[in-house]
Amino acid sequence: MKTLKRMTSATVAGLLMIGGACAVQASTLDTTTAGPPNDGTLQNFSGIDWNANGAGWIQDYGLTTGVNTTGDTDQFTFTYQAFAGTIGTTSPTPNLYVASPGTATGTYELTTYAVLTETATCTNADCSSISIVLNNGSWQILFDTTPDANQALGTGFTDGVQILAGDFVSGLSSFISVGSLGTGGGFLTGTVTSTNSAYVKPDLLGTTVQASLQFPGQSSPTYTRPAAFNGTATGADTGTSFVLQTDTSQNFTTVPEPAMLSLLGIGLMGMGWVGRRQKRSS
């Protein structure tokens, strides 16, 4: 029992070494180009919480409650646009512009635009409940020093400088009809395919991005239905084309630098050495 306790303590110590080595490596988002006043460099940039006023546009949807039944499937397009509500960082972000219904003040904004292709499957007899699987998708995040995102008009989401972009390669979500709205949620996982090193360091190329989804259920003023997505009018909602409120957040997993990997190796070697030493002692 004493040997087990010693080995457990050594293992914990080794894991702490590894955790400490990885923890000091983080991405930074540089907003100094926003001009005074600015936030400086946001340390430990880990992700973005997109505002609940985000919107998703579903097009070419072919399933109907009460008509389709269990097992019926349909492929559709889901387009998403939103502005950042908060940035995942250990530093304050007083000058982040959060469009209406936010404060609508600040020297810069972050926006996102994504296009996904998904397949929905009816999971019950009247198709009031569906499961959704991602086929493929792409996303981009833009930095704009002339904030102008307007959800009501559906403008100002793609006119900034692209700082990050990538794809979504897997994801699951579900939706249950409740009255005229319904509730749903899920997740998406993908990779970063482009990093603008003028704003984000280190290069996140090839690293993992994860996004959570919640939809819909919000009402005015928390949610404003956009009249357009990237210049294309949404038109009136129909059974095959409709817009709904979508709330998401995005997190990035960074890769340790070579120095951090060296420390990681030392931690692992230390764990192995202590384990062998304890085995010989026993």
N, C-alpha and C positions, 0 to 999 in steps of 0.2 A: 504493500500500500504506500509506503514511503517513497519507493522508486516511482510509482505512478504519479504521486503528487509532484515529485521533482520534475518528471518529464512533462507534466501538464504545465507547470510554471515556466519551464524552458520554452515550450511551444507557444504559450501566450506571449512571452517576451519576444520570440522570433516574429510572431504575427504583428506585434506592436512595432517592431522595427520596419516590417514591410509596409504596414499601414502608414507609419510616419513618413517613409520614403515617398510613397505615392501621393500622400496628402499635400506635400509642399509643391507638387507640380500641378499647375492649373492654367487655364486660359485667361487672358486679359482682353477686355474690350476697351479700346482707346477712344474716348469721346472728346479729346482735347481740341479736335478740329472744329468743334461746335463754336469755338470762340468764346471769349469771356462774356458773362460768367459761364463756366463749364464744370463738369463733374470730375475732371482729371481722368486718371486711368482707373477703371473699375477692376479691382483685383478679384481673383477667384470667380471669374465669370463662368457660371455653370449652366445657364439656360435662360429662358424667357417665359413668363406667364402672360399669354395673350389675353387681352381684355374680353370679358363676357359679352361684349357688343360685337364679337366676331360673327361672321355669317357664312353659311355653306349653301351652295347652289347645286341642287340635284337635277340632272338632265337625263332624258331618255330612260326614265324609270318605268318599268312595265308590269309591276305587280299591283294587284288591287285587292283590298280587304273585302272578304265576302265573295270574291270571284275565284281567286287562286286558292290553292290548297297545299297541304303539307308536301314539301319536296320540290315545289315549283321554284325555278330560279330565273334571275334576270341580271344582266350586266348594265351598269349605269356609270355616269361620270359625276364626280363630286369635286366642286371647285370651292376653295376656302380663302377668305381674306380677313385680316384682322390687324390691329395695331397693338403694340406692347402696352400692358398695364403696369408690369414691374419687371425688373431685370434681376436674375439670380446672381447676387454679388454680396460681398461683405461690406461694401462701401455704399453710402447713400447716393441716390440718383435724383437730386432735386430738380434737375433741368430736363428730365425726360418728359416730352410732350405726350400727354394722354388725351386723345381727342374726346369730344363729347360722346357719352355723358361724363367723361373725366373732366379735369380742370381746364383742359385745352390751353395750357400755358407751358412754356419750356422752349429750349433752344434747338432741340433735335427730337426726332422720333424714330422708332423702329417699326417696320411693317413686315408682314409676311403674305405670300401668295402661293398657293399649292393647288395642283390638279391631280386627282386620283381617279383610277378606274377600279371599280369594285363589283363584286357579285353578291346579290342578295338571295337568300333562300327562305321560303316560308317554313316556319317551324311548328305551325299548328293548322288545324283544318280550315279556318277562315282567313288565314294569312294576316291576322292582326299582330302577329309576332314574327320577326324576321331575324336571321343572323346574317352578318355581312363579313365577307372576306376580301382583303385587298388583293388586287391583281398586280398593279404597279402604280407608281406615283412619283411626282417630283415636287420640290419645294424650294423657295428662296427667301432670304431675309435681307431687307434693305434698310440702309441708314440714310436719313434725310435731314439736312440742316435748315431746310425751309419747310417746317411741318405743315402738312395740308391734308392729312387723311380725313375723309368725310364719308362716314358709313351711309348716310342717307342718300348721297349722290352716287356712292360707290366709286369715288375718285381719290387719287393721291396715294394709292397703295403700292404702285410699281414705278414711281418716278424717282426713287432714291438711288443711292449707290449700293450695288449688291455686295454684301460683306460675307455671306455664307449661302451655300446652295447644296442640294443633295437629292437623294431619292429615298423613297419608302419601298421596302422590299417585302414586308410582311405586316399583317395586322388583322385584328378581329374586333368586331363590335356587334351590338344587338340593338333592336328597337322594338318597343311595344306600343301599339296605338292606344291612346287614352283620350277619348273625346276627339277634338279636332287637332290636338297637338301630339301627345305621346312623350315617351321618355326613352333615352338611349345613352350608350357610352361604349368606350372601348379604348384600344391603344394601337399605335403604329410604331414600327421599328425600321430604321434605315441607316444610311451612311452619308457622311459629308463628302461631296465630290469637288467642292471649290471653296477656298478660303481667301479672302482679301487681306493680305498680310499688313496692309496699312492700318487696319482696324483691329484685327484679331490675331493674337499670337499665343502659343505657337500654331503652326499650320495644322488644322484639324482634318486634313485630307485622309479619308479612309476610316475615320473614327465613327463611333456609333452615335446615332441620334434617336431619342425616344420621345413620342408624343402621346399625351392622353387626350381623350375626347369625351365631351359631355354635350348632349343635344336632346331636344330643344327645351323650351319651357319658360324662358324669360319673356317679359313683356316690356313695353315702353315705360320709362326711358332707358332701362338697362339694355334693351335690344331695339335696334333700329333697322328695319328692313331696307337693304340697299336697292337702289334703282338700277344699278349696273355692276358688272364685274369686269375690270380692266377695259372699260369702254364699250362692252356689249350689254345692251339693255336686258334685264331679266324678264320684263313683261309680267302679266298677271300669273298668279299661281294656278297650275292645273294638276291633274293627276299624274302627269308624266314629267313636269318641270315645275319645281317649286323651291323656295328659299326658306331656310330656317336658321334660328340662332344656334351657334356652335361655340363652345368655350373649350379652349385647349391650352396646354402648356408643353414646352419643348425643353428637353435636357440633353446635354452633350457629355460624352465620356471621352476624356483626353488620354493621350498616350504618354507615359513617362519619358523624359529625356534620357540619353545614354547614361548620364551620371546617376539618375534615379534607378535605372535598371541595374547598375553596378551595385548599388546599395541593396536592391531587392535580392540580387544573387548572394550578397554577403549574408543577408538575413536567412535565406534558405540554407546556405552552407552551415551557418551557425546552428540552425535547427537540426540538420542532419548530424553534425558533429556531436551535439549534446545527446541526441538519440542514441548514437553508437556508443558513446561513453557510458550512458546509463545501462545499455544492454550488457557491456563488458562487466560493469560493476555488479549487475544482478547475476 
